[in-house]
Amino acid sequence: MNLKTSLSLNNFNLINFISWCVFALPIILIFSNSLADIIVVTASIFFIFQSIKNKKWEWLNEPWIKIGFLIYLWLIIASFFAYNQELALSRSLPWIRFIIFSASLQFLFLIKKKNRDRLLLSVFIAIIYVGIEMLTEYFTGTSLYSKIRFNFFDSLYFSGGPHRISGPFKDAPKTGIFLAYFALPAILGITKFISKKYSTLFIILSLTISLFLIYISGHRSSILSIFLSLIFLSMYFFWSKKRIIFLFSSILLFGIIIYNSIPNKTENIYIKTYKELKNYNNSPYGSLSITALKMFKEHPFFGIGLKNYRVACENDKFLSKGHLGTGYGVSPWKGHYNEGLKKYFEATCSSHPHNLYLTWLAETGAIGLILFTVLIFIFCKDIFSQRKIIINQIVALGIISSIFPKFLPMMPSLNFFSNWNAICVWLLIGWMYSLIKIKRENL
């Protein structure tokens, strides 16, 4: 074996290894944020290496990647004017990994059909496992993973508490969020391996179970997200008249199950949501939104910097009237009843504003928000231009249905810049573009 052949074989083995790591990401995201981030960074670096080696830079011509790099440049520039420069740079400098990772899916790791199928299978296995763990916790109080850690590794039990179900997620109850991201792509995508005779029944049962699991997760934002995803999917079922029946029957079946099993929880969620929307400014989310707008008014051009909301919110400029001047022992991270004003004020501090667009507005300024809005516009334009392909690509349809609620202006959201949430989003975006790219090139 000559040197050239040996190097070629080593490169083949390396790309295979990294590819399998990428395919395993949905499962790894359940157990380790750090390992998932390491895989994202490794895949991104390897993709750059392959681009240099093969002199293939056509991926830089993609409009969404161009605007992604422009956003990255702005994030770095804005960091030098941040409330806390060091904190802002610690998040802005490595942010480019998400753009490159998503591009690597489109142009390298998911080019082949078998690789896309492997990722699909991994996602499907992940949601089945999460579902099993959720049901275990629902009926026994703790998940199997929690029991294993307690019995074999001397770790403490963990759970989501009285109102949430954490499943296998030990750091935070992310079960509803995870299913809202990946259930639809997995359920709809896996039907291509099932005969048409049973595919409709499979989707009805799987969708009903997933909706139930998301509901019992207790995460209201995920419940709203999956509901909006179903509305989006109804457009597809409207065009495909045979399947609109199953969509409505699934929703009906889900409603009956929820109503008969946990009516008190259903009532509490709806009433709480209604009250918050009716009196938004005085709600927890409204309080955080007001803080974000105050930050924007104070720093309209550059924003306060990435990861700075959590530190700047303690500044007197951004406190509520009820928290301002209340003295020692009153924290803006907690709600406070002001005796003088005879009013309860919600917490004005959190790790982020819990709204995607207000996060961009407060932390990156008007320019950052405009650039991000342009990126969303490009996504929408690409999807619309490939709508005929997407309608016939049920996996892509599932991905888009899962993503689009996350980009709605009034949707409560996780931090777009945190590694776990960002990996989920950019994994789905890269997966979607890989389907569009393959079809476009007729491969």
Long-range contacts (C-beta under 8 A, 24 or more apart in sequence): 14-46, 15-46, 15-50, 15-108, 18-42, 18-43, 18-46, 18-109, 19-109, 19-115, 20-118, 22-105, 22-109, 22-119, 23-115, 23-118, 23-119, 23-121, 23-122, 24-122, 25-122, 25-423, 25-427, 26-119, 26-122, 26-123, 26-125, 26-126, 26-182, 26-427, 27-122, 27-125, 27-126, 27-129, 29-126, 29-178, 29-420, 29-423, 29-424, 30-126, 30-129, 30-130, 30-168, 30-169, 30-178, 31-168, 33-171, 33-419, 33-420, 36-419, 36-420, 36-423, 37-419, 37-423, 40-97, 40-98, 40-101, 40-419, 40-423, 41-94, 41-97, 43-101, 43-104, 43-109, 44-97, 44-100, 44-101, 44-104, 46-104, 47-100, 47-101, 47-103, 47-104, 47-107, 47-108, 48-100, 50-108, 56-107, 58-107, 59-103, 59-106, 59-107, 62-103, 62-106, 62-433, 63-378, 63-382, 64-375, 64-378, 64-379, 64-382, 64-433, 65-99, 65-103, 67-371, 67-374, 67-375, 67-378, 68-96, 68-99, 68-375, 69-96, 69-99, 70-371, 71-368, 71-371, 71-372, 71-375, 72-96, 72-99, 74-364, 74-367, 74-368, 74-371, 75-306, 75-364, 75-368, 77-302, 78-302, 78-303, 78-305, 78-306, 78-364, 78-365, 78-367, 78-368, 79-305, 79-306, 81-299, 81-301, 81-302, 81-305, 82-302, 82-303, 82-304, 82-305, 82-306, 82-308, 83-299, 83-304, 83-305, 83-308, 83-311, 83-312, 83-315, 84-305, 84-307, 84-308, 84-311, 84-312, 85-305, 87-305, 87-306, 87-307, 87-308, 87-311, 88-305, 88-306, 88-307, 88-308, 90-307, 91-306, 91-307, 91-417, 92-305, 92-306, 95-306, 95-417, 98-422, 98-423, 98-425, 98-426, 99-426, 101-423, 101-426, 101-427, 101-430, 102-426, 102-427, 102-429, 102-430, 102-433, 103-430, 104-430, 105-427, 105-430, 105-431, 105-433, 105-434, 106-430, 106-433, 106-434, 106-437, 107-437, 110-430, 110-431, 110-434, 111-434, 111-437, 111-438, 111-443, 113-438, 116-395, 116-431, 116-434, 116-435, 116-438, 119-431, 120-185, 120-186, 120-189, 120-190, 120-395, 121-190, 123-182, 123-185, 123-186, 123-189, 124-186, 124-187, 124-189, 124-190, 126-178, 126-182, 126-186, 127-178, 127-179, 127-182, 127-183, 127-186, 127-187, 127-210, 129-168, 130-167, 130-168, 130-175, 130-178, 130-179, 130-213, 131-179, 131-209, 131-210, 131-213, 133-167, 133-168, 133-175, 134-165, 134-167, 134-175, 134-213, 134-216, 134-217, 135-213, 137-165, 137-166, 137-167, 138-165, 138-216, 143-167, 143-168, 144-168, 145-170, 146-170, 160-217, 160-218, 163-218, 164-217, 164-218, 164-219, 165-216, 165-217, 165-218, 173-217, 173-218, 173-219, 174-420, 175-213, 175-217, 175-219, 176-213, 176-214, 176-217, 176-218, 176-219, 176-221, 176-222, 176-223, 177-217, 177-219, 177-221, 177-222, 177-414, 177-421, 177-424, 178-424, 179-210, 179-213, 179-214, 179-217, 179-222, 179-226, 180-214, 180-219, 180-222, 180-225, 180-226, 180-229, 180-402, 180-405, 181-402, 181-424, 181-425, 181-428, 182-402, 182-424, 183-207, 183-210, 183-214, 183-226, 183-402, 184-210, 184-226, 184-229, 184-233, 184-398, 184-399, 184-401, 184-402, 185-395, 185-398, 185-399, 185-402, 185-428, 185-431, 186-398, 187-398, 188-394, 188-395, 188-397, 188-398, 189-394, 189-395, 189-398, 191-394, 192-394, 192-395, 200-243, 200-246, 203-246, 203-250, 204-246, 204-249, 204-250, 204-253, 207-250, 207-254, 208-250, 208-253, 208-254, 208-257, 211-250, 211-254, 212-254, 212-257, 212-258, 215-254, 215-258, 216-262, 220-269, 220-272, 220-273, 220-412, 221-411, 221-412, 221-413, 223-269, 224-273, 224-405, 224-411, 224-412, 225-402, 225-405, 225-406, 225-411, 226-405, 228-404, 228-405, 228-408, 228-411, 229-401, 229-402, 229-404, 229-405, 230-401, 232-400, 232-401, 232-404, 232-405, 233-397, 233-401, 236-391, 236-397, 239-391, 282-346, 283-346, 284-335, 284-346, 284-347, 285-354, 285-355, 285-412, 286-346, 287-320, 287-345, 287-346, 287-347, 287-348, 288-347, 288-348, 288-350, 288-353, 288-354, 288-355, 288-358, 289-353, 289-355, 289-358, 290-320, 290-348, 291-318, 291-320, 291-348, 291-349, 291-353, 291-362, 292-353, 292-355, 292-358, 292-359, 292-361, 292-362, 293-358, 293-361, 293-362, 294-318, 295-362, 295-363, 296-361, 296-362, 296-365, 296-366, 299-365, 300-365, 300-366, 301-365, 301-366, 301-367, 302-364, 302-365, 302-367, 303-360, 303-361, 303-362, 303-363, 303-364, 303-365, 303-368, 304-362, 304-363, 305-363, 306-363, 306-364, 306-417, 307-363, 307-417, 308-363, 309-350, 309-351, 309-352, 309-353, 309-359, 309-362, 309-363, 310-349, 310-350, 310-351, 310-352, 313-348, 313-349, 313-350, 314-349, 318-348, 319-348, 320-345, 320-346, 320-348, 321-345, 323-348, 351-415, 352-414, 352-415, 352-417, 354-412, 354-413, 354-414, 355-409, 355-410, 355-411, 355-412, 355-413, 356-406, 356-407, 356-409, 356-411, 356-413, 356-416, 357-409, 359-413, 359-415, 359-416, 359-417, 360-416, 363-417, 376-407, 379-407, 379-429, 382-433, 382-436, 383-432, 386-436, 386-439, 386-440, 389-435, 389-436, 389-439, 389-440, 390-435, 390-436, 393-435, 393-439, 395-431, 395-435, 396-432, 396-435, 396-436, 399-428, 399-431, 399-432, 399-435, 400-432, 402-428, 403-428, 403-429, 403-432
